[in-house]
Structure formats: C-alpha cells, structure tokens
C-alpha cells in the first residue's frame, strides 16, 4: 500500500529538483555569465567572433562542397548555431557549425536530395538531445584512442581524396569513398587543367607561410605583430580572398578565368520552415518512412560521431578539463534541431574554429553571436562576390586542414608500444577507406569489444608454491574481478596447478567480484579433485562469495579457511597445515 505513496514522493522530489533555480541555471548557462557581462567582455567577444566568422565563411562553403550541397548551405549550417549555443552552451570557447567529417558522412545522402541533408540535421539533433537528457554521454568512453585515431585519419584521407577533382579541375565524379576518389583521379587525369593545380599549390604554400607568420605574435603586441597575428588567424579567409581577387582581375582584363569557379551562390537568408519530412525525387513524392529507409541504420553513426566530437572538444578547452557533457549534448542537439528549420545540415563542435576562438581571447559564448551576424551580412550582401571563389583555392584549403588531422605519431607509437592496438587502428583505417567511414568506426568498436572480452576472459592469476613437510602447497592468487567468461580459464588453471600439488590453495584475498558461473565451476572442481584425493582449500574468501559457493555445493563448507597470512608464497603456518 505504501508503494504508490513512495512513487508519488519520488516523482514530486524529481519534479521539484528539475524546477529548482539551481537546475535551471545549470541547463541555461547564460543565466550564470550574463549578469557578470561587461564592456571589456563585449570588445573581446566581438573581435573573436569576427575572426572566427572570417574562417567560418570559407570553411562553410568548402564543407558544403564536401557534402555535395550548394555552397550557401555551408553558411546556413552556422547561421543559427551561435544564437542557440549563446543560450545553452556551457563552454565559452566552443564554436558549433559544419565540420569536414560530418559533411563527408552525409554526402551520400545529399546526393539524393538536399532535403535528406536537412532531415539528417534534424534527426541528428533529436538523437543527441535524447542522449543528453538520458545522460548517455558515457557511451563515447567505449571508443578507444586507436579507433578514434584510425577513424579521423581515414576521414582526413577520404576528404582530401575527394578534393582531387577540384584541385586538378577533373571531369567526372569525385567519388564518395577514398578508393573511388583515387581511382577517378587516375581514370580522368587526362582531363586535368594546368592553372587549377598551380593555384591550389599556391594556396597551400600561402597557408603555411601565413601560419608561420603568426608564430610568436599576440594580440597584445605592437601594431606589426598584431597585424601578423590577425593575418595568421584569418589565413583561411586571406587565401580565399586572394583567389577571388585573382579571378576577378582575369575576368575584367581577359574576359575569361583560367580556372574553375565555385559558381552561383544563392543570395539572402534561408527560408524558415519545418524540416522536410517528405521530399520530391524524380517527380515522385518520397514519404518520411522511405526517407528513413534511405538514411538506414548506419546513419546512427552520424549523431554518435557528432557527440564524440562535441564532448572531446569541450573537455579539451574547458577550464581545468571540467565540462558538463550532458549540457553540451543538450546544446548541440538543440543547435541541430533549430538549425534544421533554417535548412542546416548536421553540425557539431569544430576543433579548428574552437581553437581559433580560444586564441582570439573569447570570454563568453556571445562570441558566436558576432560570428552569426557576420554570416547574415555575408549572405545578404556578398553572395555575388563569392561567385568568384576558385574551386582550387577551396581544395587547397581543405587539403591543408585534412593533412593536419592525420595522426602519424600515433601509428608509430602504437607500433613500438602496443602492436595489438596498432592493428586495431590499422583495421579501422582500412575499413573506413574501402567501405565507408560509418562501417569503419563500427568495425573498430566491434574489434575493440572482442579484444576487451578476450582480455576479460583471460584474467591474471598468480601461481606460487612452497614445500612443507614433503607436501607441495600450490597457491593460486585470484585478482580483482573474475567474470563468467573467465570461468573456463580459471578452471583450466586450477586443474593444471593441481597436477603438481598435494594441497591446492585458492587465495581470494584480493578477489572483489565473482559471479555464479565462476562459483559453480569452482564447486565442480572440488568434486573432481575429491575423487582423486587432492586437497583443495579456499583461503580468505569474502563471506558473500563463500555463501554463494556453499549454496551451490554444501559439502564444500569445510574447504573454506579464514585469513591467517597473506604471504603464502613464502611460508605456511603450522596451524594452517594441521587443519587440512
């Protein structure tokens, strides 16, 4: 009769806690920093927002190209995120928007229709938001560094390979998978033009020069160093503007441009509407269920990767490494959901732009609002100018970004220190490159799970022996946790040790967890060893473990001994022996 009362009390307490001011402050971080906002913060946030915005514009266009979307959709993807993160974001440095990895993962869906990319953004947001509400962020902890490294390296190589078409101005498709892009390069290499790779190579050289130019410079230095610092931070925008000016000069002087241009970019802000729960393809209406079938179960990897990137970036830039992963997932989930109403593809935290935000001295999430204002101005007044962006400039920009993502050192470190983990990395990498990113990371997680199960099923067992009064005492020291999958291994270890022992001692001093299957196997061993007149003793087992074993085989109660010494490998007390 008290159960309904207890449930009502718990629900009441949960509701009271959820509606408390402390919880509201936690879930609306803006309430914590906005009352302390100052004019000094505003100046620093504005400078950081403009700097990040100058990078977000060319990167957004480039990532739209990677996703196979019209260029303006790359800017749409960053348009609402700054405003939403301004309210819900908990890490001042994080900037949210399109990323190369997520763009490459949705490219095959965008090839059907733009609506699939926008729907992918909405569904990604819903899944991440639910993961945040139910606190499922811990799931990303099950992916090890070798799997992440193999995945990001493969993603970088795949994206870089997809840009070979723009870099060389090739005819034909670029390919959705690494090997397809490489194959198409050799297949169509005769269609390459001379000036596009020249411009692309020049872009790469300029990026490296501008990066080195800013070394040792800070925003607090003199005018010359401040200029170098700013040009270095805004180098992505600088190289794109250089390409645009070059294209424009050729256009007004020779009336033709010797390299491929990005083409028309839709002007104006995106239309605000519901996410596309149906679409029209080949003059046929595709309902929501059919769209989900096209996305398929492998689409679930997209929000999982987006969550992984968000949590990882937040931890990297949070003060003292402390971050509310739940709040970050809620924030990014809402960014995707609300963004889908403004035709946004899936977005997540961007490491490059977050690092730039941090280096620019941002003080609060308000810096993202300045970035969004800059994007609004660009979409409203500068889209005709963007028509002159050369594809080779974007390709060079993406290639530099991607090669910086390849973790060469990790492969060599693992080869020297842990070949098992190195194989895991390489297998993830290979499957990603030849089957697709989503299949690669799933393969890596499954292989990792198999390795973990194998390690768990073969626990460490320390075996020592001593001889007293011509009797051989063999001690098996069980450690920490012995799960059910290790029961056969333990059984074989005990049987092997029993061959050379007159008395077999199972030492449970450091045993902290043992399940029913293991206890059953140990009791079977007691029966088997009794048949061949072998003595077996269970030494210093916890009372709960002892009771479990005795319930299974009551005759084994006399086999359990309390703790007399913990150094059985050195000597055995006479009192202990006389009790055998």
Wavefront OBJ file of the C-alpha trace (Angstrom):
o trace
v 0.000 0.000 0.000
v 2.978 2.299 0.555
v 4.369 1.745 -2.952
v 2.150 4.346 -4.748
v 2.943 6.860 -1.997
v 6.671 6.220 -2.445
v 6.408 6.629 -6.223
v 4.447 9.863 -5.855
v 7.007 11.166 -3.376
v 9.882 10.368 -5.712
v 8.135 11.960 -8.685
v 7.390 15.033 -6.598
v 11.008 15.296 -5.485
v 12.268 14.807 -9.052
v 9.914 17.499 -10.361
v 10.908 19.832 -7.544
v 14.584 19.274 -8.296
v 14.070 19.745 -12.051
v 12.280 23.049 -11.489
v 14.729 24.353 -8.908
v 16.690 27.516 -9.634
v 19.988 25.606 -9.453
v 18.859 23.134 -12.131
v 17.547 25.935 -14.352
v 20.891 27.763 -14.021
v 22.686 24.552 -14.920
v 20.557 23.942 -18.005
v 20.577 27.627 -19.029
v 24.245 28.578 -18.575
v 23.523 32.074 -19.914
v 21.980 32.861 -16.504
v 25.371 32.273 -14.892
v 27.599 34.521 -17.044
v 25.233 37.179 -18.465
v 24.759 39.073 -15.148
v 28.564 39.454 -14.968
v 28.910 40.629 -18.583
v 30.990 43.777 -19.118
v 32.069 46.122 -21.907
v 35.533 44.538 -21.828
v 33.954 41.139 -22.493
v 31.936 42.634 -25.344
v 35.035 44.000 -27.121
v 36.939 40.716 -26.798
v 33.924 38.616 -27.849
v 33.351 40.843 -30.889
v 36.982 40.552 -32.026
v 36.889 36.757 -31.553
v 33.528 36.492 -33.343
v 34.757 38.446 -36.364
v 37.948 36.364 -36.532
v 36.054 33.072 -36.339
v 33.450 34.369 -38.810
v 36.136 35.144 -41.393
v 37.178 31.499 -41.136
v 33.639 30.099 -40.884
v 32.586 31.613 -44.239
v 35.209 29.925 -46.474
v 35.137 26.737 -44.390
v 31.337 26.595 -44.550
v 31.425 26.912 -48.343
v 34.158 24.269 -48.523
v 32.277 21.827 -46.277
v 29.106 22.296 -48.329
v 31.150 21.275 -51.366
v 32.357 18.183 -49.475
v 28.752 17.295 -48.613
v 27.665 17.785 -52.228
v 25.385 20.701 -51.315
v 25.092 24.177 -52.858
v 27.789 26.457 -51.310
v 25.353 28.646 -49.375
v 24.207 25.661 -47.319
v 27.580 25.616 -45.611
v 26.848 29.076 -44.228
v 23.251 28.135 -43.400
v 24.696 25.423 -41.153
v 26.413 28.024 -38.943
v 23.648 30.585 -39.034
v 21.504 29.637 -36.030
v 24.065 27.676 -34.017
v 25.703 30.751 -32.496
v 22.383 32.077 -31.188
v 21.336 28.715 -29.718
v 24.743 27.957 -28.186
v 24.725 31.525 -26.787
v 21.850 30.413 -24.521
v 22.561 26.733 -23.851
v 26.325 26.344 -24.309
v 28.472 25.773 -21.226
v 31.963 26.166 -22.720
v 32.910 29.717 -23.770
v 35.480 28.607 -26.357
v 33.413 26.046 -28.275
v 32.053 27.130 -31.632
v 29.473 24.956 -33.356
v 28.964 24.525 -37.089
v 29.643 22.269 -40.063
v 32.731 20.068 -39.979
v 34.561 18.166 -42.682
v 33.986 14.718 -41.154
v 30.239 15.133 -40.697
v 29.951 16.708 -44.172
v 31.707 13.724 -45.741
v 29.434 11.297 -43.877
v 26.221 12.876 -45.203
v 27.496 13.332 -48.777
v 25.864 10.107 -49.952
v 22.505 11.215 -48.518
v 22.745 14.701 -50.052
v 23.279 13.049 -53.449
v 19.589 12.038 -53.361
v 18.281 15.480 -52.431
v 19.129 18.500 -50.284
v 16.127 17.573 -48.137
v 17.912 14.421 -46.942
v 20.799 16.505 -45.588
v 18.413 18.840 -43.741
v 16.402 15.914 -42.342
v 19.696 14.355 -41.259
v 20.389 17.539 -39.296
v 17.017 17.355 -37.534
v 17.344 13.656 -36.658
v 20.934 14.137 -35.505
v 19.731 16.864 -33.152
v 16.901 14.734 -31.761
v 19.214 11.789 -31.070
v 21.927 13.940 -29.438
v 19.331 15.777 -27.350
v 17.877 12.474 -26.103
v 21.385 11.212 -25.326
v 21.929 14.366 -23.293
v 18.600 14.134 -21.447
v 19.203 10.471 -20.549
v 22.885 11.127 -19.783
v 24.226 8.642 -22.314
v 27.391 10.591 -22.993
v 29.366 7.884 -21.203
v 28.914 5.706 -24.316
v 31.657 7.647 -26.092
v 34.073 6.355 -23.429
v 33.787 2.913 -25.014
v 35.706 4.131 -28.077
v 39.460 3.979 -27.521
v 42.068 6.379 -28.856
v 43.337 3.928 -31.547
v 39.818 3.609 -33.022
v 39.287 7.386 -32.922
v 42.705 7.985 -34.473
v 42.071 5.436 -37.237
v 38.666 6.965 -37.953
v 39.865 10.597 -38.068
v 42.889 9.684 -40.184
v 40.676 7.809 -42.648
v 38.190 10.693 -42.703
v 41.001 13.149 -43.441
v 42.337 10.967 -46.270
v 38.855 10.430 -47.714
v 38.038 14.146 -47.668
v 41.450 15.022 -49.123
v 40.971 12.482 -51.912
v 37.518 13.891 -52.702
v 39.145 17.305 -53.336
v 41.471 15.995 -56.042
v 38.770 16.662 -58.617
v 38.608 20.373 -57.729
v 42.363 20.637 -57.275
v 43.097 19.362 -60.806
v 39.779 20.518 -62.380
v 38.989 16.951 -63.440
v 35.908 15.833 -65.313
v 33.633 13.119 -63.932
v 32.597 12.297 -60.349
v 34.921 12.684 -57.374
v 33.760 9.533 -55.549
v 32.202 9.070 -52.100
v 34.838 6.687 -50.732
v 38.621 7.052 -50.659
v 39.418 4.339 -53.157
v 36.757 5.655 -55.573
v 38.305 9.135 -55.488
v 41.797 7.778 -56.115
v 40.509 5.570 -58.935
v 38.694 8.512 -60.543
v 41.879 10.592 -60.323
v 43.828 8.132 -62.464
v 40.835 7.487 -64.714
v 40.277 11.174 -65.520
v 43.811 12.556 -65.149
v 43.958 13.396 -68.865
v 41.158 15.946 -68.356
v 43.215 17.925 -65.806
v 43.958 21.612 -66.440
v 47.233 23.380 -65.745
v 46.205 26.547 -63.877
v 43.947 24.968 -61.256
v 46.692 22.838 -59.608
v 49.022 25.854 -59.834
v 46.522 27.964 -57.889
v 45.797 25.117 -55.467
v 49.512 24.616 -54.773
v 49.967 28.370 -54.306
v 47.083 28.336 -51.814
v 48.760 25.580 -49.797
v 52.081 27.455 -49.753
v 50.365 30.690 -48.692
v 48.576 28.923 -45.838
v 51.825 27.538 -44.442
v 53.577 30.925 -44.800
v 50.725 32.764 -43.067
v 50.667 30.184 -40.292
v 54.388 30.636 -39.615
v 53.999 34.403 -39.847
v 51.885 34.445 -36.709
v 54.263 32.412 -34.551
v 55.414 34.362 -31.510
v 52.797 37.090 -32.066
v 49.948 38.007 -29.723
v 47.025 40.400 -29.780
v 48.712 42.436 -27.053
v 51.928 43.112 -29.056
v 52.731 46.155 -31.185
v 50.940 47.034 -34.421
v 53.224 44.994 -36.687
v 52.939 41.824 -34.618
v 49.203 42.321 -34.094
v 48.779 42.546 -37.886
v 50.807 39.365 -38.371
v 48.798 37.664 -35.613
v 45.472 38.627 -37.216
v 46.546 37.633 -40.760
v 47.734 34.287 -39.428
v 44.467 33.592 -37.608
v 42.368 34.685 -40.600
v 44.601 32.881 -43.131
v 41.719 30.765 -44.482
v 39.825 33.910 -45.425
v 43.007 35.558 -46.766
v 43.769 32.788 -49.285
v 40.164 32.629 -50.463
v 40.027 36.422 -50.917
v 43.321 36.226 -52.824
v 41.811 33.638 -55.186
v 38.669 35.755 -55.618
v 40.701 38.875 -56.477
v 42.801 36.891 -58.939
v 39.694 35.508 -60.638
v 38.085 38.965 -60.801
v 41.232 40.527 -62.321
v 41.303 37.856 -65.030
v 37.599 38.399 -65.681
v 37.806 42.173 -66.214
v 41.079 42.065 -68.171
v 40.828 38.967 -70.372
v 37.048 38.305 -70.045
v 37.765 34.711 -69.058
v 39.037 32.940 -65.965
v 41.665 30.190 -66.463
v 40.442 28.078 -63.543
v 37.131 26.638 -62.342
v 34.976 28.845 -60.096
v 32.525 27.845 -57.376
v 29.669 29.356 -59.396
v 26.441 30.994 -58.319
v 25.707 31.139 -54.623
v 22.115 31.666 -53.536
v 21.636 35.109 -52.059
v 19.629 36.013 -49.000
v 18.810 34.204 -45.801
v 17.370 30.683 -45.771
v 13.607 30.242 -45.723
v 12.331 29.274 -42.272
v 10.177 26.164 -42.494
v 9.606 22.767 -40.918
v 12.257 20.118 -41.559
v 11.442 18.119 -44.713
v 9.506 15.073 -43.507
v 8.837 14.260 -47.168
v 10.511 15.210 -50.407
v 10.104 15.005 -54.163
v 12.629 12.990 -56.178
v 12.259 12.279 -59.908
v 8.760 13.820 -59.816
v 7.713 11.329 -57.117
v 6.835 12.157 -53.534
v 9.008 10.279 -51.041
v 7.290 9.934 -47.615
v 9.079 10.189 -44.294
v 9.316 6.410 -43.796
v 11.012 5.966 -47.185
v 13.437 8.773 -46.366
v 14.355 6.950 -43.144
v 14.960 3.794 -45.167
v 17.377 5.716 -47.401
v 19.232 7.029 -44.337
v 19.370 3.481 -42.976
v 20.626 2.230 -39.595
v 24.191 3.262 -40.469
v 23.026 6.875 -40.170
v 23.092 6.425 -36.370
v 26.870 6.736 -36.605
v 26.483 10.428 -37.574
v 24.992 11.639 -34.247
v 27.359 9.325 -32.377
v 30.394 10.888 -34.088
v 28.932 14.370 -33.570
v 28.543 13.613 -29.853
v 32.090 12.274 -29.673
v 33.500 15.428 -31.277
v 31.423 17.727 -29.072
v 32.386 16.080 -25.776
v 36.051 15.736 -26.772
v 36.378 19.377 -27.863
v 34.545 20.633 -24.777
v 36.863 18.680 -22.486
v 39.916 19.940 -24.363
v 39.000 23.605 -23.912
v 37.014 23.624 -20.651
v 38.715 25.288 -17.706
v 40.575 22.666 -15.709
v 39.222 19.969 -18.031
v 35.851 20.088 -16.242
v 32.882 20.010 -18.549
v 29.186 19.226 -18.243
v 28.938 16.676 -21.058
v 25.170 16.410 -20.599
v 24.699 20.138 -21.098
v 26.978 20.181 -24.158
v 24.926 17.414 -25.784
v 21.697 19.251 -24.987
v 23.143 22.434 -26.513
v 24.407 20.778 -29.708
v 21.215 18.733 -30.014
v 19.135 21.925 -29.916
v 21.546 23.619 -32.362
v 20.841 20.830 -34.872
v 17.090 20.745 -34.289
v 16.593 24.519 -34.551
v 19.121 24.721 -37.384
v 17.093 22.247 -39.447
v 14.258 24.814 -39.517
v 16.733 27.089 -41.346
v 17.925 24.414 -43.840
v 21.025 23.386 -41.892
v 22.886 20.131 -42.430
v 24.175 18.257 -39.312
v 26.603 20.277 -37.207
v 28.839 19.701 -34.210
v 31.737 21.312 -32.385
v 34.574 22.399 -34.666
v 38.075 21.873 -33.293
v 39.702 24.305 -35.739
v 37.303 27.169 -35.123
v 37.188 26.456 -31.374
v 40.985 26.693 -31.200
v 40.779 29.948 -33.178
v 38.093 31.243 -30.824
v 40.303 30.430 -27.837
v 43.372 32.053 -29.418
v 41.335 35.184 -30.190
v 40.603 35.692 -26.491
v 36.869 34.972 -26.412
v 35.313 35.486 -22.970
v 31.765 34.115 -23.267
v 29.539 32.210 -25.737
v 28.415 35.641 -27.003
v 31.306 35.490 -29.465
v 29.209 33.061 -31.515
v 26.534 35.721 -31.984
v 29.046 38.062 -33.654
v 30.016 35.223 -35.987
v 26.367 34.697 -36.925
v 25.833 38.423 -37.567
v 28.824 38.355 -39.930
v 27.305 35.356 -41.751
v 23.970 37.180 -42.089
v 25.735 40.182 -43.638
v 27.679 37.901 -45.991
v 24.542 36.068 -47.139
v 22.670 39.327 -47.604
v 25.239 41.411 -49.453
v 28.300 39.381 -50.530
v 26.983 36.292 -52.318
v 27.647 37.736 -55.791
v 31.252 38.302 -54.719
v 31.551 34.682 -53.587
v 30.830 33.580 -57.165
v 34.499 34.305 -57.914
v 35.856 31.795 -55.386
v 38.071 29.309 -57.296
v 37.443 25.627 -56.602
v 41.210 25.073 -56.478
v 41.528 27.580 -53.606
v 38.912 25.699 -51.600
v 40.565 22.383 -52.475
v 43.953 23.657 -51.272
v 42.356 24.978 -48.083
v 40.667 21.631 -47.362
v 43.820 19.636 -48.144
v 45.838 21.613 -45.595
v 43.105 21.193 -42.981
v 42.892 17.451 -43.617
v 46.599 16.696 -43.537
v 46.788 18.422 -40.154
v 44.228 15.863 -38.890
v 46.341 12.816 -39.782
v 47.928 11.438 -36.618
v 51.200 9.983 -37.922
v 52.801 9.854 -34.468
v 50.026 7.670 -33.020
v 50.687 4.881 -35.545
v 54.442 4.774 -34.828
v 53.939 4.999 -31.049
v 51.476 2.109 -31.048
v 53.741 0.018 -33.291
v 56.553 0.399 -30.746
v 54.466 0.116 -27.560
v 51.295 -1.875 -28.341
v 51.090 -3.805 -31.599
v 47.619 -5.097 -30.684
v 46.245 -1.548 -30.559
v 48.210 -0.648 -33.680
v 46.442 -3.461 -35.549
v 43.118 -2.135 -34.230
v 43.930 1.329 -35.594
v 45.022 -0.017 -38.985
v 41.936 -2.238 -39.352
v 39.653 0.716 -38.564
v 41.569 2.819 -41.076
v 41.379 0.219 -43.873
v 37.634 -0.452 -43.491
v 36.935 3.301 -43.395
v 38.898 3.880 -46.606
v 37.452 0.999 -48.594
v 33.933 0.545 -47.189
v 32.986 3.932 -45.716
v 33.521 5.897 -42.515
v 30.418 4.606 -40.726
v 31.349 0.970 -41.390
v 34.931 1.629 -40.334
v 34.141 3.023 -36.904
v 31.586 0.254 -36.241
v 34.220 -2.320 -37.221
v 36.731 -0.676 -34.884
v 34.267 -0.696 -31.974
v 33.376 -4.373 -32.587
v 37.038 -5.421 -32.820
v 37.734 -3.466 -29.667
v 34.851 -5.244 -27.946
v 36.229 -8.643 -28.988
v 39.680 -7.714 -27.671
v 38.165 -6.496 -24.405
v 36.150 -9.698 -23.995
v 39.239 -11.797 -24.684
v 41.270 -9.843 -22.126
v 38.458 -10.171 -19.589
v 38.161 -13.909 -20.218
v 41.878 -14.428 -19.534
v 42.442 -12.740 -16.147
v 45.801 -12.622 -14.410
v 46.351 -15.498 -11.980
v 49.466 -15.510 -9.835
v 50.719 -19.014 -9.017
v 53.300 -19.732 -6.330
v 54.336 -22.858 -4.459
v 56.132 -23.906 -1.293
v 57.068 -27.224 0.246
v 56.306 -28.024 3.892
v 56.906 -31.480 5.457
v 57.348 -33.009 1.988
v 53.977 -31.723 0.910
v 53.722 -29.418 -2.136
v 51.454 -26.406 -1.486
v 50.436 -24.562 -4.658
v 48.739 -21.188 -4.266
v 46.540 -19.625 -6.986
v 46.023 -15.940 -6.223
v 42.866 -14.560 -7.867
v 42.814 -10.813 -8.518
v 40.090 -8.168 -8.538
v 37.316 -9.356 -10.888
v 36.607 -12.827 -12.250
v 33.558 -12.654 -14.574
v 31.610 -15.572 -16.001
v 33.523 -15.527 -19.291
v 36.731 -16.288 -17.347
v 35.318 -19.328 -15.566
v 36.732 -21.877 -18.040
v 40.146 -20.235 -17.970
v 40.214 -20.347 -14.148
v 39.055 -23.961 -14.184
v 41.882 -24.958 -16.554
v 44.426 -23.028 -14.479
v 43.316 -24.831 -11.298
v 43.391 -28.262 -12.951
v 46.859 -27.615 -14.355
v 48.150 -26.490 -10.967
v 46.579 -29.497 -9.223
v 48.842 -31.925 -11.118
v 51.905 -30.741 -9.216
v 50.242 -30.036 -5.869
v 49.495 -32.107 -2.814
v 47.425 -29.234 -1.471
v 45.850 -26.653 -3.755
v 45.050 -23.251 -2.228
v 42.724 -20.789 -3.973
v 43.585 -17.383 -2.497
v 40.691 -14.900 -2.623
v 42.341 -12.142 -0.589
v 42.226 -9.657 -3.495
v 39.118 -11.020 -5.177
v 36.418 -8.327 -5.300
v 33.876 -9.738 -7.739
v 32.828 -13.288 -8.634
v 29.613 -14.383 -10.320
v 27.509 -17.537 -10.155
v 29.125 -19.241 -13.163
v 32.620 -18.976 -11.663
v 31.397 -20.232 -8.274
v 29.703 -23.211 -9.981
v 32.893 -24.151 -11.823
v 34.932 -23.948 -8.619
v 32.498 -26.273 -6.869
v 32.706 -28.730 -9.772
v 36.482 -28.673 -9.285
v 36.048 -29.517 -5.597
v 34.040 -32.618 -6.555
v 36.545 -33.666 -9.236
v 39.592 -33.197 -7.006
v 37.952 -35.070 -4.145
v 37.598 -38.082 -6.440
v 41.374 -38.180 -6.978
v 42.161 -37.422 -3.303
v 43.533 -33.943 -3.945
v 43.136 -31.397 -1.156
v 41.753 -28.001 -2.152
v 41.297 -25.065 0.209
v 39.654 -21.683 -0.360
v 41.612 -19.094 1.537
v 40.275 -15.724 2.719
v 37.170 -15.544 0.505
v 34.600 -12.866 1.299
v 31.612 -14.158 3.215
v 29.270 -13.411 0.295
v 31.458 -15.462 -2.071
v 31.699 -18.275 0.475
v 27.918 -18.360 0.943
v 27.386 -18.445 -2.812
v 29.691 -21.465 -3.178
v 28.222 -23.311 -0.189
v 24.683 -22.802 -1.532
v 25.785 -24.489 -4.757
v 27.669 -27.354 -3.021
v 27.061 -27.537 0.769
v 29.735 -30.245 1.269
v 32.401 -27.653 0.357
v 31.815 -25.616 3.537
v 34.753 -27.258 5.280
v 37.060 -26.208 2.429
v 36.894 -22.505 3.296
v 39.505 -21.059 5.639
v 39.764 -17.613 7.203
v 42.761 -15.343 6.693
v 45.850 -16.498 8.572
v 48.568 -14.943 6.412
v 48.862 -13.126 3.104
v 52.356 -14.408 2.285
v 51.641 -17.999 1.358
v 54.335 -17.881 -1.309
v 56.954 -17.562 1.480
v 55.721 -19.944 4.170
v 52.602 -21.597 5.537
v 51.785 -21.520 9.283
v 51.757 -24.813 11.161
v 48.254 -24.083 12.484
v 47.024 -23.788 8.932
v 48.556 -27.092 7.828
v 47.214 -29.044 10.786
v 43.687 -28.041 9.837
v 43.981 -29.634 6.379
l 1 2 3 4 5 6 7 8 9 10 11 12 13 14 15 16 17 18 19 20 21 22 23 24 25 26 27 28 29 30 31 32 33 34 35 36 37 38 39 40 41 42 43 44 45 46 47 48 49 50 51 52 53 54 55 56 57 58 59 60 61 62 63 64 65 66 67 68 69 70 71 72 73 74 75 76 77 78 79 80 81 82 83 84 85 86 87 88 89 90 91 92 93 94 95 96 97 98 99 100 101 102 103 104 105 106 107 108 109 110 111 112 113 114 115 116 117 118 119 120 121 122 123 124 125 126 127 128 129 130 131 132 133 134 135 136 137 138 139 140 141 142 143 144 145 146 147 148 149 150 151 152 153 154 155 156 157 158 159 160 161 162 163 164 165 166 167 168 169 170 171 172 173 174 175 176 177 178 179 180 181 182 183 184 185 186 187 188 189 190 191 192 193 194 195 196 197 198 199 200 201 202 203 204 205 206 207 208 209 210 211 212 213 214 215 216 217 218 219 220 221 222 223 224 225 226 227 228 229 230 231 232 233 234 235 236 237 238 239 240 241 242 243 244 245 246 247 248 249 250 251 252 253 254 255 256 257 258 259 260 261 262 263 264 265 266 267 268 269 270 271 272 273 274 275 276 277 278 279 280 281 282 283 284 285 286 287 288 289 290 291 292 293 294 295 296 297 298 299 300 301 302 303 304 305 306 307 308 309 310 311 312 313 314 315 316 317 318 319 320 321 322 323 324 325 326 327 328 329 330 331 332 333 334 335 336 337 338 339 340 341 342 343 344 345 346 347 348 349 350 351 352 353 354 355 356 357 358 359 360 361 362 363 364 365 366 367 368 369 370 371 372 373 374 375 376 377 378 379 380 381 382 383 384 385 386 387 388 389 390 391 392 393 394 395 396 397 398 399 400 401 402 403 404 405 406 407 408 409 410 411 412 413 414 415 416 417 418 419 420 421 422 423 424 425 426 427 428 429 430 431 432 433 434 435 436 437 438 439 440 441 442 443 444 445 446 447 448 449 450 451 452 453 454 455 456 457 458 459 460 461 462 463 464 465 466 467 468 469 470 471 472 473 474 475 476 477 478 479 480 481 482 483 484 485 486 487 488 489 490 491 492 493 494 495 496 497 498 499 500 501 502 503 504 505 506 507 508 509 510 511 512 513 514 515 516 517 518 519 520 521 522 523 524 525 526 527 528 529 530 531 532 533 534 535 536 537 538 539 540 541 542 543 544 545 546 547 548 549 550 551 552 553 554 555 556 557 558 559 560 561 562 563 564 565 566 567 568 569 570 571 572 573 574 575 576 577 578 579 580
